[in-house]
Structures are given as C-alpha cells and as structure tokens.
Amino acid sequence: MTVERAKAIGRAQASKSVCFGLAIAYLMMAWLCRDVAWLGQVSYWANLVFAAAVMFGCAYVYGGWAGAAILIRQRNAGWVGIKYGLLTLVTVPFLAGWVGFFQEGIHQMGAYQNPFFAYVANPVVSVGVFGLFPALFVGRWFGNSTKRAGQR
C-alpha cells in the first residue's frame, strides 16, 4: 500500500463520514426546531453552506492524514477516527463563525456584546457540546471503515 493510496482511501471514507455527519446535524436541528423543514426558515444560509464546504475540506485534509496514520503507520483506527472527528468538530464552527462575524458582527464592535464571542467562540462551544457524541460515533465509524477499506 502506498501513502497516496492510503490517503485516497482516508479521503473517500471521510467524505462519507461528512455526509453522515451532515445528516445527523440536520436531524438534530429538526428535532430542536420541531420542524423537519427548518432549513426554509433560516436566514444564515451563507454560514451553513460555508460550514458544509469546510467539512468537506476537512474530509480532504484530515481524511488523508487519518488514512496514512491508519493504513501506513498502523495506528489504532478507532482512536484515529475519533481524533480527526473531534478536530473537525472544532475546526468547522470556528471557521464558519467568521462568516457571520464579517457579515454582521464587525459592525457591532464596541457594543455591549463582544461579536467575537457571539459569532465565533459561542458556536464552537455550542457545536462542541451538542456534537460531541455524534462526532465520537461518526469518528469511530470513519476510522474503522478506513481500516476495512484498506484491507480490501
């Protein structure tokens, strides 16, 4: 197995994991909003689209790293998957939060509430709290599926 092949396998499995994670996030929001069609009511489309793009970017970068770690360096697949799942869980809201900060928050500088905390820090904490268990589950699945795909 070459390093490039291992990275390709990791990226493919990570892309599947991102799709699975997006489905879980959609269902969680539908449950919280008590409306399956909650996407039709949001005004922060730019944040959601950018967050999904960042997730697929994480799948490419982190998936390649995880594929090499699991298939080349023989690291524990479950733990590697969890590690990169949690790293994605922190990276996505941090980067996506900047969209809202530059759209709305930068105009509120000096106001009562600090826009950095409102648009960047709070989403990281909120997504981290609500997404911890799904990220652990999907991350472990990702690591193990990468290992299985590399054995074929």
N, C-alpha and C positions, 0 to 999 in steps of 0.2 A: 504494500500500500504506500503510495506516495503522499507527501504532505499536501499537495494540491488536491488530490482525490479526497483525502480526509477533510479538508476544508470545504470542498464542494458538498460532501455528504452532510457536514455540520450545517452549512448554509441552507440546504434543502430542508432538513429537519427543523431548523429554527424558523424557516418561513411557515411551515405547517403549524408550529407552535404559536407563532404570532397570530395566525388565523384563528386558532383555538382560543387564544387569549382575548382577541377582539370579540369573539362570540360570547365568552364569559362576561367580559366587561359590558357588552350590550345588554345581556340578560340581567346583570346586577343593576344597571341603571333603570331598566324596565321595571324591575321589582321595586326599586326605591321610589320611582315616579308613579308607580301603579298604572303605567300606561305602556303598552308594547310599542306604540307609535311615538315614543318620546323624542325621537330624532326630528320629527316635524315641528317641534315646539322650541328647539334650541336656537339661540342667536350667536353661538360661538362655533360656527362651522369651521372657520379658519384654524382654530385650536384643535378641533377633532381631526381634521384632515392632516394637519402638520404632525399631530401625535401619531397617527397611523403610519405616516411616512417615516417618522423617526423609529417606530417599532420595526419596520421592515429594514431600515438602515442598521439597527441593532442586530437584526437577524443576520444580515450580511457580515458585519464585523465580528460580533460576539459568536455567531454560529461558526465562522471559520476558525476562530480561536478555540472554541469548545471541541470542534471536530478534530483538530490537531491534538488537543490535550487528551481526548478520549481514545482516538484510534492510533495515534503515533506514540504518545508518551504513556499510554495505558493507565491513565488516571481513572479514579472511580467515576463511572458515568453518571450516577445519580447525583453525587455531590457537585460535579462539574456543571451539570444541568441546572441545579438549584442555584449555584453561584452566579451563573450568567442570567438566569431568570430574575434573580434579585437585582443584579446590576441593571438589567433592562427596566425593571420596576422603578428604579431611582432615576435613570437617565431620561426616560420618556417624559414624565411630568416636569422635570427640571427644564428640559429644552423646550417643550411645548408651552410651558408657562410664560416664556419670554414673548410669545406671540401676543398674548393678552396684555402683557406689561407694555409693549411698544405700541399697541393699538389704543389702549385706554389708560393704563397706569402711569405712564410717563407724564401725562398731563395733570396728574394728581400729586406730583412731587411737592412736598412741603405741607400737604394736607394732614388732617388728623391721623389717618391710617397710612402706614408705610406701604406703598404699592409693591415693593419687592416682596414683602411678606404676603400680601394679598394675592399676587399673581404668580409667584414663583415658589416661595417656601411653603405656604399652606397647601397648594396642590401636591407637592412632594409628600408631605406628611399625610394628607388625606388618602391619596392613592396608595401610599405605603401601608396604611392601616387596613384599608378595605381590600387591597390587592395582595396582601401578604400570603394568605393561604392559597389563593388561586396561583400565585407565582411559584410557590413551593411545589404545588401539584403539577403544573404545566412544566416547570423546570425539570423536575424529576423525570417526567414522561419524555421530555426532549432529550435528556442525557441518555436514557435507556434506549430510546428509539434510534438515536445516533449510533450507539454501540451495535444494535441489531442490524441496522442498515449497513454498517461497515463489515459485518461478518458475512453478508451475502455475497 
